[in-house]
């Protein structure tokens, strides 16, 4: 979905069904593992909050603050992990690290994207009359608006990466059908981007 949302947001030529399933097949293994990791960490955090709430633990308030910070950082990472996976060719660990860096670097947009992802749930609960419309657009509309928000930043990263590649590597990458442009180098780019923005 994020692969197609970015292509549509950029007005790139695409075949919605064919390209969707091509990207789905290409990313299925990594996406499934990332989903399972996200689920694990979410369950751990929920369990920790539950234990803190129902116990008289010493320094409970301090632990609650620490857990809240960890939960927010996890949300930042989760907000960008699938867009990053859809566009950049990386290992799972590096995809997660890059998503974290991008989430922090794009702080205002990350917050807006998180709010956008909550809108369908809010509409579903509070405006039940429009449930059919929510079901039709609840995932795709926020994904498209989010793609509009992060498209320029991704383009900047893509230009940096392809500019750093040797010409023959750039040609080889350009010829790849999956259009993911890059393998295992983005961390340093993001760190330097972070230093430049400070």
C-alpha atoms as one frame of an Amber mdcrd trajectory, in Angstrom:
protein
   0.000   0.000   0.000   2.768   2.471   0.910   4.639   1.595  -2.281   1.581
   2.457  -4.369   0.666   5.499  -2.253   4.102   7.021  -2.874   3.912   6.374
  -6.620   0.443   7.948  -6.808   1.488  10.897  -4.618   4.379  11.539  -7.017
   2.158  11.143 -10.117   4.371   8.308 -11.344   3.066   5.869 -13.923   1.773
   2.728 -12.253  -0.603  -0.198 -12.602  -2.360  -0.320  -9.257  -3.217  -4.026
  -8.982  -0.098  -5.408 -10.663   2.350  -3.115  -8.850   0.588  -3.632  -5.512
   0.949  -7.407  -5.695   4.511  -7.124  -7.012   5.491  -5.050  -3.985   3.457
  -7.305  -1.669   5.341 -10.367  -2.889   8.703  -8.615  -2.724   8.240  -7.341
   0.843   6.105 -10.112   2.339   8.815 -11.934   4.337  10.403  -8.808   5.818
   7.032  -7.144   6.469   5.742 -10.232   8.305   8.826 -10.382  10.534   8.563
  -6.640  11.251   4.858  -7.019  12.107   5.679  -9.835  14.542   8.467  -7.775
  16.152   6.130  -4.777  16.483   3.427  -6.975  18.015   5.928  -8.431  20.489
   7.169  -5.010  21.652   3.630  -3.612  21.871   2.543  -6.586  24.017   5.603
  -6.161  26.251   4.846  -2.445  26.731   1.146  -3.081  27.410   2.129  -5.763
  29.926   4.597  -3.404  31.618   1.982  -0.636  31.869  -0.524  -3.135  33.282
   1.958  -4.361  35.925   2.845  -0.789  36.927  -0.806   0.201  37.209  -1.706
  -2.774  39.405   1.289  -2.778  41.725   2.652  -0.518  44.406   6.138  -0.597
  42.922   8.746   1.834  44.218   9.663   4.486  41.604   6.523   3.556  39.661
   6.082   7.103  38.330   9.641   7.202  36.992   9.180   3.834  35.295   5.882
   5.036  33.802   7.632   8.052  32.266  10.410   5.847  30.855   7.855   3.420
  29.388   5.877   6.312  27.876   9.029   7.653  26.172   9.824   4.149  24.840
   6.220   3.799  23.593   6.395   7.157  21.770   9.713   6.231  20.132   8.217
   2.889  19.108   5.268   4.732  17.540   7.682   7.012  15.668   9.457   3.954
  14.281   6.229   2.128  13.397   4.922   5.195  11.553   7.765   5.049   9.015
   8.797   1.395   8.998   6.501   0.267   6.157   7.065   3.305   3.911  10.833
   2.771   4.353  10.492  -0.954   3.661   8.445  -0.254   0.526  11.020   2.134
  -0.968  14.464   1.153   0.323  16.110  -2.248  -0.019  17.644  -3.096   3.357
  17.989  -5.679   6.096  15.205  -5.794   8.686  17.373  -4.308  11.438  18.552
  -1.450   9.252  15.016  -0.773   8.032  13.898  -0.413  11.650  16.880   1.819
  12.528  16.311   4.023   9.491  12.608   4.302  10.322  13.503   5.479  13.818
  15.945   8.116  12.496  13.445   9.359   9.903  10.647   9.476  12.480  12.791
  11.678  14.744  14.130  13.869  11.911  10.643  14.424  10.523   9.125  15.037
  13.974   6.190  17.350  13.040   5.256  15.221  10.025   5.535  12.064  12.123
   3.026  13.454  14.637   0.681  14.454  11.800   0.976  10.975  10.230   0.183
   9.374  13.596  -2.921  11.563  13.921  -3.963  10.682  10.349  -3.757   6.978
  11.152  -6.104   7.508  14.119  -8.777   9.409  12.152 -10.458   6.273  10.691
 -10.756   4.670  14.162 -12.258   7.877  15.577 -14.752   8.102  12.690 -15.599
   4.407  13.067 -16.428   4.876  16.770 -18.092   8.296  16.774 -19.751   8.492
  13.330 -21.114   4.969  12.723 -23.312   6.162   9.820 -20.260   6.519   7.570
 -18.750   3.103   8.382 -18.944   1.942   4.700 -16.886   4.994   3.628 -14.446
   4.456   6.502 -13.994   0.796   5.474 -13.322   1.828   1.868 -10.809   4.571
   2.642  -9.567   3.983   6.213  -6.131   2.699   5.191  -5.556   4.166   1.755
  -6.485   7.810   2.365  -4.138   8.282   5.369  -1.395   6.392   3.493  -1.750
   8.706   0.455  -1.724  11.893   2.563   1.265  10.536   4.507   3.063   9.800
   1.228   2.513  13.423   0.220   4.096  14.469   3.520   7.241  12.303   3.341
   7.729  12.250  -0.435  10.118  15.239  -0.546  12.251  13.905   2.297  12.445
  10.470   0.655  13.331  12.144  -2.660  16.145  14.018  -0.949  17.495  10.755
   0.489  17.140   9.003  -2.873  19.064  11.798  -4.622  21.814  11.637  -1.989
  22.103   7.874  -2.283  22.081   7.687  -6.076  24.548  10.601  -6.165  26.954
   8.682  -3.931  26.740   5.472  -5.994  29.184   4.829  -8.800  27.627   5.408
 -12.274  27.540   1.691 -13.100  25.831   0.927  -9.768  23.289   3.662 -10.396
  22.500   2.209 -13.830  22.150  -1.255 -12.347  19.805   0.028  -9.621  17.763
   2.026 -12.139  17.204  -1.132 -14.162  15.807  -3.071 -11.231  12.120  -3.828
 -11.513  11.255  -3.302  -7.852  12.413   0.349  -7.948  13.816   0.144  -4.461
  17.003   2.042  -4.780  19.383   1.156  -2.118  20.986  -1.426   0.138  22.478
  -1.069   3.613  23.889   2.460   3.527  21.184   4.836   4.706  22.127   4.976
   8.394  25.180   7.157   7.762  23.202   9.377   5.401  20.538   9.905   8.035
  23.096  10.614  10.744  24.779  13.243   8.559  21.312  14.630   7.709  20.627
  14.917  11.423  23.917  16.755  12.009  23.170  19.159   9.144  19.731  19.976
  10.511  21.090  20.866  13.970
